[in-house]
Amino acid sequence: MTKKNVDWAKFAAHRDTPTTPPDADAQAAPEVSHDAPAAPQRAAETPRAKRPRREPKYPASYRLPADVLDMIEAAVDAAADDGVKLSKEDAVAAAIRTAYGDLLA
């Protein structure tokens, strides 16, 4: 396969020449009549809303002493005995609110 020699000077000269003379644009413009109704303008399109990113969900992880874990289990079991379904996270949140709730008041 042979390479073709490209005359880049010729290409650049062709690219820089205007396609229509500047005077032709002024003469070719149609005159606007103020009596005629204006054509409706298209509204600018708004960009599409993007979907919110789904964040990965990870289980809560706490490093707690064994006796605290036993207390959490006891709180969950006591709530189950009363007929309330309580998760470990809810038990921890309730305990923290009880112990430190007065700091926000």
DRENKOL-552081 format. One record per residue: residue in three letters; x, y, z of N, C-alpha, C in turn. Coordinates in steps of 0.1 Angstrom, whole numbers, padded with zeros to 4 digits, always signed. Each point is the difference from the previous one (the first is absolute). Last residue first. Layout:
ALAXYZXYZXYZ;...
# end
This chain:
ALA-0316+0192+0745-0012+0008+0005+0005+0013+0004;LEU+0028-0037-0015-0005+0008-0011-0012+0009+0005;LEU+0023-0030+0030+0010+0009-0006-0005+0009-0011;ASP-0025-0036+0023+0000+0013+0006+0010+0010-0005;GLY-0003-0047-0014-0010+0009-0006-0001+0014+0006;TYR+0028-0042+0008+0006+0013-0004-0010+0009-0005;ALA-0011-0045+0018+0012+0004+0008+0004+0015-0004;THR-0036-0021-0023-0004+0001+0014+0012+0006+0008;ARG+0006-0008-0046-0009+0011+0002-0004+0002+0015;ILE+0026-0038-0012+0008+0013-0002-0009+0012+0003;ALA-0021-0042+0000+0009+0001+0011+0008+0013+0000;ALA-0027-0011-0037-0008+0003+0011+0008+0002+0013;ALA+0022-0015-0039-0005+0013-0002-0008+0005+0012;VAL+0013-0045-0001+0012+0008+0002-0004+0015-0001;ALA-0033-0032-0011+0003+0000+0015+0012+0009+0003;ASP-0012-0005-0045-0010+0008+0007+0003+0000+0015;GLU+0027-0028-0027+0003+0014-0003-0010+0010+0008;LYS-0007-0047+0001+0011+0004+0008+0004+0015-0002;SER-0051-0013-0007+0013-0005-0006+0011+0004+0010;LEU-0053-0011+0009+0010+0010+0002+0013-0006-0006;LYS-0057-0008+0006+0012-0005-0008+0010+0011+0000;VAL-0039-0012+0037+0005+0011-0009+0012-0006-0007;GLY-0027-0022+0036-0007+0000-0013+0005+0011-0010;ASP+0017-0013+0045-0011+0009+0001-0008+0001-0013;ASP+0038-0027+0003-0009-0006+0010-0012+0010+0001;ALA+0035+0014-0027-0007-0011-0007-0010-0006+0010;ALA+0029+0032+0016-0009+0006-0008-0009-0010-0007;ALA+0036-0015+0026-0011+0006+0009-0011+0007-0009;ASP+0038-0018-0022-0008-0011+0005-0011+0006+0009;VAL+0032+0030-0016-0008-0005-0011-0010-0011+0004;ALA+0031+0017+0032-0010+0010-0004-0009-0004-0011;ALA+0036-0028+0012-0010+0000+0011-0011+0010-0003;GLU+0038+0000-0029-0009-0013-0002-0011+0000+0011;ILE+0032+0034+0005-0009+0002-0012-0009-0011-0002;MET+0032-0005+0034-0011+0010+0004-0009+0002-0012;ASP+0038-0026-0007-0010-0008+0007-0011+0010+0005;LEU+0036+0019-0022-0008-0008-0009-0010-0008+0007;VAL+0029+0024+0026-0009+0009-0006-0008-0007-0011;ASP+0034-0024+0022-0011+0003+0010-0010+0009-0006;ALA+0039-0010-0025-0009-0012+0001-0012+0003+0009;PRO+0025+0042-0025+0004-0011+0010-0011-0011+0000;LEU+0005+0028-0045-0005+0002+0014+0005-0011+0009;ARG+0002+0023-0052+0009-0008+0009-0004+0003+0014;TYR-0030+0002-0048+0005+0006+0013+0009-0009+0007;SER-0028+0009-0050+0010-0008+0007+0005+0008+0012;ALA-0043-0004-0040+0007+0008+0010+0009-0009+0008;PRO-0012-0010-0052-0005-0002+0014+0008+0008+0010;TYR-0005+0017-0051+0008-0009+0008-0007-0002+0014;LYS-0012+0019-0054-0003-0001+0014+0008-0011+0007;PRO+0007+0036-0045+0000-0014+0006-0004+0000+0014;GLU-0019+0037-0034+0012-0002+0009-0001-0015+0005;ARG-0019+0026-0045-0003-0010+0010+0012-0002+0008;ARG-0014+0044-0030+0010-0011+0002-0005-0009+0012;PRO-0034+0030-0031+0009+0001+0012+0008-0013+0001;ARG-0016+0019-0048-0005-0009+0011+0010+0002+0012;LYS-0009+0040-0035+0008-0013+0002-0006-0008+0011;ALA-0023+0037-0035+0004-0003+0014+0007-0013+0001;ARG+0001+0031-0044-0007-0010+0007+0004-0002+0014;PRO+0003+0048-0025+0007-0013+0000-0009-0010+0008;THR-0023+0039-0028+0006-0002+0013+0007-0013+0000;GLU-0012+0032-0043-0002-0013+0006+0008+0000+0013;ALA-0022+0044-0024+0013-0007+0002-0003-0013+0008;ALA-0038+0021-0031+0006+0002+0013+0013-0009+0001;ARG-0021+0022-0045+0001-0013+0007+0007+0003+0013;GLN-0030+0036-0028+0013-0004+0003+0000-0013+0008;PRO-0036+0021-0037+0002-0004+0014+0015-0005+0002;ALA-0013+0037-0037+0000-0015+0001+0003-0003+0015;ALA-0024+0046-0013+0013-0006+0001-0002-0015+0001;PRO-0034+0034-0027+0003-0006+0014+0013-0008+0000;ALA-0008+0045-0031-0002-0015+0000+0002-0006+0014;ASP+0008+0046-0009-0015-0003+0000-0002-0014+0000;HIS+0043+0020-0004-0005+0001+0014-0014-0003+0001;SER+0040-0018-0034-0012+0008+0000-0006+0000+0014;VAL+0051-0008-0023-0010-0004+0010-0011+0010+0000;GLU+0037-0017-0039-0005+0011+0008-0011-0005+0009;PRO+0042-0031-0018-0013+0005-0003-0004+0011+0009;ALA+0050-0013-0017-0008+0000+0012-0014+0005-0004;ALA+0039-0001-0030-0009-0012+0000-0010+0000+0012;GLN+0034+0034-0005-0009+0001-0011-0010-0011+0000;ALA+0036+0000+0031-0009+0012+0003-0011+0001-0011;ASP+0033-0033-0005-0008-0003+0012-0010+0011+0002;ALA+0033+0004-0034-0011-0008-0004-0009-0003+0012;ASP+0041+0023+0005-0010+0008-0005-0013-0008-0004;PRO+0041-0021+0015-0007+0006+0011-0011+0009-0005;PRO+0015-0044-0029+0006+0014+0003-0009+0006+0011;THR+0006-0053-0002-0008+0011-0006+0006+0013+0003;THR+0024-0038+0013-0009-0007-0010-0009+0010-0007;PRO+0051+0009+0020-0014+0000+0004-0008-0006-0011;THR+0052-0014+0011-0009+0009-0009-0014-0001+0005;ASP+0036-0026+0020-0001+0013+0005-0009+0009-0009;ARG+0010-0046-0010-0008+0000+0012-0002+0015+0005;HIS+0027-0010-0038-0014-0003-0003-0008+0002+0012;ALA+0046+0003+0004-0004+0011-0007-0015-0001-0003;ALA+0022-0036+0021-0002+0011+0009-0005+0012-0007;PHE+0010-0038-0026-0011-0003+0009-0003+0012+0009;LYS+0038+0002-0028-0013+0001-0008-0012-0002+0009;ALA+0042-0008+0019-0002+0015-0003-0013+0002-0008;TRP+0014-0044+0009-0006+0006+0012-0002+0015-0002;ASP+0005-0044-0032+0005+0014+0000-0008+0008+0011;VAL+0012-0055-0003-0010+0010+0001+0006+0014+0000;ASN+0012-0053-0018+0006+0013+0005-0011+0010+0000;LYS-0005-0054+0005-0002+0011-0008+0006+0012+0006;LYS+0014-0054+0004-0005+0012+0007-0002+0011-0011;THR-0003-0056-0007+0009+0012-0001-0007+0012+0007;MET+0000-0057+0003-0008+0012+0000+0009+0012+0000;
# end
